[in-house]
Amino acid sequence: MEKMLKKTAYRAFGLNIYSTIPLKGMKEALFSLADVSIEQADLREEWEEKAGASAYFVFNPSRILFKIEDAGLFAVEKGVSIQFHPFTSVSDSMIRLYLMGSCMGLLLMQRRILPVHGSALNIDGKAYIITGDSGAGKSTLAAALMKHGFTILSDDVIPVQWEGEIPQVFPSYPQQKLWKNSLQAFGINELDFEPIVEREEKFNVPVLYQFEEQPLPLGGIFELTRSGENKISFTVIDGLKRMELLYRNTYRHFFINPCGWGEWHFQALVKLASAAEIYSIQRPDKQFTAEEIALRILKTIRKEG
């Protein structure tokens, strides 16, 4: 681990964050009161006391402990605190990967903020979410839309919360994660960017000048999937399938039931399903179709046939 620095203030996920570890990619901020603190702590004794011999998670609605074999121990408490204990010789980059991913997703749920897995963009003043399984091409499709001048709110963990009956999508931090083949398809040299730890073919790509810093009302959701077909298909999702789609694309949804968040999560999905148009997009597995799909999405949003 690199030497820990004094607490630095950041603004991300709609929250004021103090962190003792530098959070590369996040925007530094000025504020007097923090919503969240991130700091290193010795969690070994607590883990040995509470975890079974083969356990990787200790579930509790207010404090969640989990272990990543090649990284360290992590604790997320009451939506206000994240602690980490790095294992020997683990890099800051590895710790940041889990702090800004799994830990932040859990913290948002503790605060009753719904984390959706995907990318969110500002298109014509509303936030549109592109979701789907890992490797579906979400970030690549977002990058294709950004080539048309649109700005991005979030990549990977998307915070959604409500103002009355209207879901609002909050910005995370100005960075995308793009695969090497996607960068090459856009004519971008991957050597200009830092690879994501343990994913040598995926890179952190700053988007400082195309980052949307204000929350926006949700306009719609597109789930991207891969298929063996040679064509692109768009399908409107109705009925209970909307709930199923939103459930499987909730970030780290496997924590929900063990932590007793099932009722809250169900109600959140009901409200989200009734507030937004939801589409399924199937794309050919072996072709680069991001540009074509981006144009189809814009026509769909703008009701152009």
C-alpha positions in Angstrom: 0.0 0.0 0.0 1.1 3.5 -0.7 1.4 5.8 2.4 -2.0 7.0 3.6 -2.6 10.8 3.2 -4.6 13.1 5.3 -8.4 13.1 4.6 -9.3 14.5 1.3 -12.8 15.8 0.4 -14.6 14.6 -2.6 -18.1 15.0 -4.1 -19.5 11.9 -5.8 -22.8 9.8 -5.9 -24.6 12.9 -4.6 -22.6 12.7 -1.3 -19.8 14.6 0.4 -17.0 12.1 1.1 -13.9 12.3 3.3 -11.2 9.7 2.5 -7.8 8.8 3.9 -6.9 7.1 0.7 -6.7 9.1 -2.6 -9.7 8.3 -4.8 -8.3 8.8 -8.3 -10.9 9.9 -10.8 -13.2 11.5 -8.2 -13.5 15.3 -8.1 -12.2 17.0 -5.0 -14.6 19.4 -3.3 -15.0 21.9 -0.5 -17.5 21.4 2.3 -17.8 21.7 6.0 -19.7 18.5 6.8 -19.2 15.1 5.3 -21.9 12.5 4.6 -19.5 9.6 4.3 -16.0 8.8 5.7 -13.6 6.3 4.1 -10.6 5.2 6.3 -8.2 2.4 6.9 -8.9 0.3 10.1 -7.7 -3.0 11.5 -10.7 -5.3 10.9 -9.0 -8.6 11.6 -10.2 -9.2 15.1 -13.8 -8.3 14.2 -13.7 -10.6 11.2 -12.3 -13.5 13.2 -15.0 -13.0 15.9 -18.0 -12.7 13.5 -17.1 -14.7 10.4 -17.2 -18.5 10.0 -14.1 -20.3 8.7 -15.2 -20.2 5.1 -17.4 -17.1 5.2 -16.9 -14.2 2.8 -19.7 -12.0 4.1 -21.2 -11.0 7.5 -24.6 -9.7 6.9 -26.2 -7.1 9.1 -28.6 -4.3 8.0 -26.4 -1.6 9.7 -22.9 -3.0 9.3 -21.7 -5.3 6.6 -18.3 -7.0 6.6 -16.9 -8.8 3.6 -13.6 -10.3 2.5 -11.9 -10.3 -0.9 -9.2 -12.9 -0.9 -6.7 -10.9 -3.0 -7.5 -7.5 -1.6 -8.6 -7.2 2.1 -11.4 -6.8 4.5 -14.1 -4.2 4.2 -16.8 -2.8 6.4 -19.8 -0.6 5.4 -21.8 0.9 8.2 -25.1 2.8 8.4 -24.6 4.5 5.1 -22.0 6.8 6.6 -18.8 4.8 7.0 -16.5 2.6 4.9 -13.5 1.0 6.5 -10.9 -1.2 4.8 -8.0 -3.4 5.9 -5.7 -4.2 3.0 -3.8 -7.5 2.9 0.0 -7.4 2.6 1.4 -6.0 -0.7 -2.1 -5.0 -2.0 -2.0 -1.8 -4.1 -4.1 1.2 -3.6 -5.6 0.6 -7.1 -7.0 -2.7 -5.9 -8.5 -1.2 -2.8 -10.0 1.7 -4.8 -11.7 -0.8 -7.1 -13.8 -2.2 -4.2 -14.3 1.1 -2.4 -15.8 2.7 -5.4 -17.7 -0.4 -6.5 -19.0 -2.9 -4.0 -18.6 -0.7 -0.9 -20.3 2.3 -2.5 -23.1 0.2 -3.8 -23.8 -1.2 -0.3 -23.5 2.2 1.3 -26.1 3.6 -1.1 -28.5 0.8 -0.2 -28.0 1.5 3.5 -29.1 5.1 2.7 -32.1 3.8 0.7 -30.6 5.0 -2.5 -31.1 2.5 -5.4 -27.8 1.6 -7.1 -28.3 0.5 -10.7 -25.5 -1.2 -12.6 -24.7 0.5 -15.9 -24.0 3.9 -17.5 -26.2 7.0 -17.3 -26.2 9.9 -19.8 -27.8 13.3 -20.1 -29.8 13.2 -23.3 -31.9 16.2 -24.0 -32.0 17.1 -20.3 -33.0 13.8 -18.9 -31.0 10.8 -17.6 -31.1 7.7 -19.6 -29.7 4.5 -18.1 -27.9 1.8 -20.2 -27.8 -1.4 -18.1 -27.0 -5.1 -18.7 -24.6 -7.9 -17.7 -20.9 -7.3 -17.4 -19.4 -7.4 -20.9 -22.7 -6.5 -22.6 -21.2 -3.3 -24.0 -22.8 -0.7 -21.7 -19.8 1.6 -21.4 -19.0 1.3 -25.1 -22.5 2.3 -26.1 -22.3 5.2 -23.7 -19.1 6.3 -25.4 -20.8 6.1 -28.8 -23.6 8.4 -27.5 -21.0 10.8 -26.0 -19.5 11.1 -29.5 -22.8 12.9 -30.4 -22.1 15.5 -27.7 -24.0 14.0 -24.7 -22.6 14.0 -21.2 -22.2 11.1 -18.8 -23.5 11.1 -15.2 -22.2 7.7 -14.1 -20.4 4.6 -15.2 -20.8 1.3 -13.2 -22.7 2.4 -10.1 -25.7 4.7 -10.8 -27.4 6.3 -7.8 -31.2 6.7 -8.2 -33.3 8.4 -5.5 -36.7 10.1 -5.4 -38.0 13.6 -5.2 -41.7 12.9 -4.7 -42.7 10.5 -7.4 -39.9 11.5 -9.8 -36.7 9.4 -9.8 -33.5 11.4 -9.9 -30.2 10.1 -11.3 -27.2 11.5 -9.5 -23.7 11.8 -10.9 -20.9 9.6 -9.6 -17.4 10.7 -10.9 -15.9 11.6 -14.3 -14.5 8.3 -15.5 -15.5 5.5 -17.8 -14.2 1.9 -18.0 -13.7 0.8 -21.5 -12.3 -2.4 -23.0 -9.2 -2.3 -25.3 -11.2 -3.4 -28.4 -13.7 -0.6 -27.8 -11.0 2.0 -27.6 -9.5 0.6 -30.8 -12.9 0.7 -32.5 -13.1 4.4 -31.6 -9.6 5.1 -32.8 -8.2 5.7 -29.3 -4.8 4.5 -28.1 -5.1 2.5 -24.9 -1.5 3.4 -24.0 -2.8 6.8 -23.0 -4.8 5.3 -20.1 -4.3 3.3 -16.9 -5.5 -0.3 -17.0 -8.0 -1.4 -14.4 -6.2 -3.7 -11.9 -6.6 -7.4 -12.7 -8.3 -6.5 -16.0 -5.4 -5.7 -18.4 -7.7 -5.4 -21.3 -9.9 -2.7 -19.6 -9.0 0.9 -19.0 -10.0 3.9 -16.8 -10.8 6.7 -19.2 -11.3 10.2 -17.7 -14.3 12.2 -19.1 -13.7 15.5 -17.4 -15.1 17.6 -20.2 -18.2 15.5 -20.8 -19.3 14.9 -17.3 -22.7 16.0 -16.1 -22.4 17.3 -12.5 -26.1 17.9 -11.7 -28.8 15.3 -10.9 -31.4 14.8 -13.6 -34.9 13.2 -13.8 -34.9 9.7 -15.2 -36.0 9.6 -18.9 -35.8 5.8 -19.6 -33.9 2.6 -19.2 -32.3 0.4 -22.0 -31.0 -3.1 -21.1 -28.3 -4.2 -23.5 -27.8 -8.0 -24.2 -25.8 -10.0 -26.6 -27.2 -12.6 -28.9 -26.2 -15.0 -31.7 -28.4 -13.1 -34.2 -26.9 -10.9 -36.9 -29.4 -8.0 -36.3 -30.2 -5.4 -33.7 -33.6 -5.7 -32.0 -35.5 -3.3 -29.7 -38.3 -4.5 -27.5 -40.5 -2.5 -25.1 -40.6 -4.2 -21.7 -44.0 -4.3 -20.0 -45.6 -5.9 -17.0 -43.7 -8.0 -14.5 -40.8 -8.3 -16.9 -40.0 -4.7 -15.9 -39.5 -5.7 -12.3 -37.4 -8.7 -13.3 -35.2 -6.5 -15.4 -34.7 -3.9 -12.7 -34.0 -6.5 -10.1 -31.2 -8.3 -12.0 -29.7 -4.9 -12.8 -29.6 -3.6 -9.3 -25.9 -3.3 -8.3 -24.9 -6.2 -6.0 -28.5 -7.3 -5.6 -27.4 -10.6 -3.9 -26.9 -8.5 -0.7 -30.6 -7.4 -0.6 -32.4 -10.3 1.1 -29.6 -11.3 3.5 -29.6 -7.7 4.8 -33.3 -7.5 5.2 -33.8 -4.9 2.4 -36.3 -6.9 0.4 -39.4 -4.8 1.1 -37.6 -1.5 0.6 -36.1 -2.8 -2.7 -39.4 -4.1 -4.0 -41.1 -0.7 -3.4 -38.2 1.1 -5.0 -38.5 -1.1 -8.1 -42.3 -0.6 -8.3 -41.9 3.2 -8.3 -39.0 3.0 -10.8 -41.0 0.6 -13.1 -44.0 2.9 -13.2 -41.9 6.1 -13.8 -39.8 5.2 -16.8 -40.0 3.6 -20.3 -37.9 0.4 -20.3 -36.5 -1.3 -23.4 -34.5 -4.4 -24.2 -31.8 -4.2 -26.9 -30.3 -7.3 -28.4 -27.1 -6.8 -30.3 -25.0 -9.2 -32.4 -22.3 -10.9 -30.3 -19.5 -10.7 -32.9 -20.0 -7.3 -34.4 -19.2 -3.7 -33.3 -22.7 -2.1 -33.4 -22.4 0.7 -30.8 -22.7 3.5 -33.3 -25.8 2.0 -34.9 -27.5 1.3 -31.6 -26.7 4.8 -30.4 -28.6 6.2 -33.3 -31.5 3.8 -32.7 -31.7 5.0 -29.1 -31.8 8.6 -30.1 -34.6 7.9 -32.6 -36.5 6.0 -29.9 -36.1 8.8 -27.3 -37.1 11.5 -29.7 -40.0 9.4 -31.2 -38.6 9.6 -34.7 -40.2 6.6 -36.2 
